[in-house]
Amino acid sequence: MTANTGLSFEIEANASPVAANERVARLIDPGFGRVFTDHMAVVRYTEGQGWHSAKIQARAPLQMDPASSVLHYAQEIFEGMKAYRLADGGTALFRPEANARRFQDSARRMAMPELPEEIFLESVRQLVEIDRDWIPESDGGSLYLRPFMIASEVFLGVKPSSEYLYMVIASSVGAYFKGGAPSVSLWVSQDYTRAAPGGTGAAKCGGNYATSLLAQSEAIRQGCDQVVFLDAVERRWIEELGGMNIFFVFDDGSMLTPPLTGTILPGITRDSILKLAHDQGIMVREEPYSLDQWRTDAASGRLTESFACGTAAVVTPIGKVSTPEGSFTIGGGAAGQLTTQMRSRLVEIQRGQAPDPHGWVTRLD
């Protein structure tokens, strides 16, 4: 039973789980987001009744009415987080309370009911417990968890739904970026923006990602790995990638990241890097940084490194940046010293290989 909610999860184990030998075969090279576990968590919300009918059950397709609100008005939010195998063989989550709080923030922005933190945490714990054998043992492997909530009322009027479905599914994953390249390349979108002031940029909702897909396709056509967006007002200031925050590292050892002004997702990995930098005495500025300055600083050598960060990508070095006017390279195009240091430190904490000074790791066994 989750604390302060009176809600217990009923466990209905999958009667036909994937055979152990087949599971092992799938985990050899799972890729990202294509290998799914045997179970899922489900909780329902009804106006006047609140949260109810909490279950861990066999993963299966959803049966939905074609008039379900989410299909017409996109009332939907989600989270991304991981479960890890620890150095001592145990399992753990990394800062799950932060995901729970951000889920509540997203719900408020999308006029959805806030899921109590205790229910969020218990749903994730229960799912990882029953599907822990799906965590890859390979280097860099983890169990990617996708909590999400959708509007499920059958109604075509434009209003917040009175019914919602909260679920958690899990996917065995390896590295987010493949190919062995020392860094990723970026295309600066000139025609499209991700979010505008007053919009949903700070909420983790599907619409933000849908609007990034055309720009991401453009980036791929230009031979780049990812798109990076400028602000919607001046088309001048760097904001974030299609699904990652961004940092800049300078020759004096300082760092900079764009400020959270409502158009950028407050990434949990971003926040963790800020705290790790503070621990190490590294000065980090949260302030606007323009495309022109990025180009100038890369050319002069003042900018020595740049990296993207997020739950899926962790910390990923940025090498080449392309625009319609030309391209420029940061440093030598490979991971710099501070980028490598931040990634290593974060991964070691997540996997129980280094001290956890902030209490970020939540053991599950």
GIJO-V467988 format. One record per residue. N is the residue number from 0. RES is the residue in one letter. PSI is psi as a letter, one per 40 degrees, with the letter a starting at -180 (* if undefined). Layout:
BEGIN
N&RES&PSI + N&RES&PSI
END
This chain:
BEGIN
0&M&h + 1&T&i + 2&A&i + 3&N&e + 4&T&d + 5&G&e + 6&L&h + 7&S&i + 8&F&h + 9&E&h + 10&I&h + 11&E&g + 12&A&i + 13&N&h + 14&A&e + 15&S&g + 16&P&i + 17&V&h + 18&A&i + 19&A&d + 20&N&d + 21&E&d + 22&R&d + 23&V&d + 24&A&d + 25&R&d + 26&L&e + 27&I&d + 28&D&g + 29&P&e + 30&G&a + 31&F&h + 32&G&f + 33&R&e + 34&V&h + 35&F&i + 36&T&a + 37&D&d + 38&H&i + 39&M&i + 40&A&i + 41&V&h + 42&V&i + 43&R&i + 44&Y&h + 45&T&h + 46&E&h + 47&G&d + 48&Q&d + 49&G&a + 50&W&h + 51&H&i + 52&S&f + 53&A&h + 54&K&i + 55&I&h + 56&Q&i + 57&A&h + 58&R&h + 59&A&i + 60&P&i + 61&L&i + 62&Q&h + 63&M&i + 64&D&h + 65&P&e + 66&A&e + 67&S&h + 68&S&d + 69&V&d + 70&L&e + 71&H&d + 72&Y&e + 73&A&f + 74&Q&g + 75&E&h + 76&I&i + 77&F&i + 78&E&i + 79&G&h + 80&M&i + 81&K&i + 82&A&i + 83&Y&i + 84&R&h + 85&L&i + 86&A&d + 87&D&e + 88&G&e + 89&G&a + 90&T&i + 91&A&i + 92&L&i + 93&F&h + 94&R&f + 95&P&d + 96&E&d + 97&A&d + 98&N&d + 99&A&d + 100&R&d + 101&R&d + 102&F&d + 103&Q&d + 104&D&d + 105&S&d + 106&A&d + 107&R&d + 108&R&d + 109&M&e + 110&A&f + 111&M&i + 112&P&i + 113&E&h + 114&L&h + 115&P&i + 116&E&d + 117&E&d + 118&I&d + 119&F&d + 120&L&d + 121&E&d + 122&S&d + 123&V&d + 124&R&d + 125&Q&d + 126&L&d + 127&V&d + 128&E&d + 129&I&d + 130&D&f + 131&R&d + 132&D&e + 133&W&e + 134&I&h + 135&P&i + 136&E&e + 137&S&i + 138&D&h + 139&G&e + 140&G&i + 141&S&i + 142&L&h + 143&Y&h + 144&L&h + 145&R&g + 146&P&h + 147&F&i + 148&M&h + 149&I&i + 150&A&h + 151&S&e + 152&E&h + 153&V&g + 154&F&h + 155&L&e + 156&G&i + 157&V&g + 158&K&i + 159&P&h + 160&S&i + 161&S&e + 162&E&i + 163&Y&i + 164&L&h + 165&Y&h + 166&M&i + 167&V&h + 168&I&i + 169&A&i + 170&S&h + 171&S&h + 172&V&i + 173&G&a + 174&A&i + 175&Y&d + 176&F&h + 177&K&i + 178&G&e + 179&G&e + 180&A&i + 181&P&e + 182&S&i + 183&V&i + 184&S&i + 185&L&i + 186&W&h + 187&V&h + 188&S&h + 189&Q&d + 190&D&d + 191&Y&i + 192&T&i + 193&R&d + 194&A&i + 195&A&i + 196&P&h + 197&G&e + 198&G&a + 199&T&f + 200&G&d + 201&A&e + 202&A&i + 203&K&g + 204&C&i + 205&G&d + 206&G&d + 207&N&d + 208&Y&d + 209&A&d + 210&T&e + 211&S&e + 212&L&d + 213&L&d + 214&A&d + 215&Q&d + 216&S&d + 217&E&d + 218&A&d + 219&I&d + 220&R&d + 221&Q&e + 222&G&e + 223&C&i + 224&D&d + 225&Q&i + 226&V&i + 227&V&h + 228&F&i + 229&L&i + 230&D&i + 231&A&e + 232&V&d + 233&E&e + 234&R&f + 235&R&d + 236&W&h + 237&I&h + 238&E&c + 239&E&i + 240&L&a + 241&G&d + 242&G&f + 243&M&i + 244&N&i + 245&I&i + 246&F&i + 247&F&h + 248&V&h + 249&F&i + 250&D&e + 251&D&e + 252&G&e + 253&S&i + 254&M&i + 255&L&i + 256&T&i + 257&P&i + 258&P&i + 259&L&h + 260&T&e + 261&G&e + 262&T&e + 263&I&h + 264&L&h + 265&P&g + 266&G&i + 267&I&d + 268&T&d + 269&R&d + 270&D&d + 271&S&d + 272&I&d + 273&L&d + 274&K&d + 275&L&d + 276&A&d + 277&H&d + 278&D&d + 279&Q&e + 280&G&e + 281&I&h + 282&M&h + 283&V&h + 284&R&h + 285&E&g + 286&E&i + 287&P&i + 288&Y&h + 289&S&i + 290&L&d + 291&D&d + 292&Q&d + 293&W&d + 294&R&d + 295&T&d + 296&D&d + 297&A&d + 298&A&d + 299&S&e + 300&G&e + 301&R&d + 302&L&h + 303&T&d + 304&E&i + 305&S&i + 306&F&i + 307&A&i + 308&C&i + 309&G&i + 310&T&d + 311&A&d + 312&A&e + 313&V&b + 314&V&h + 315&T&h + 316&P&i + 317&I&h + 318&G&d + 319&K&h + 320&V&h + 321&S&i + 322&T&i + 323&P&d + 324&E&e + 325&G&a + 326&S&i + 327&F&i + 328&T&i + 329&I&h + 330&G&b + 331&G&e + 332&G&e + 333&A&i + 334&A&h + 335&G&i + 336&Q&d + 337&L&d + 338&T&d + 339&T&d + 340&Q&d + 341&M&d + 342&R&d + 343&S&d + 344&R&d + 345&L&d + 346&V&d + 347&E&d + 348&I&d + 349&Q&d + 350&R&e + 351&G&f + 352&Q&e + 353&A&i + 354&P&i + 355&D&g + 356&P&e + 357&H&e + 358&G&f + 359&W&d + 360&V&h + 361&T&h + 362&R&i + 363&L&e + 364&D&*
END
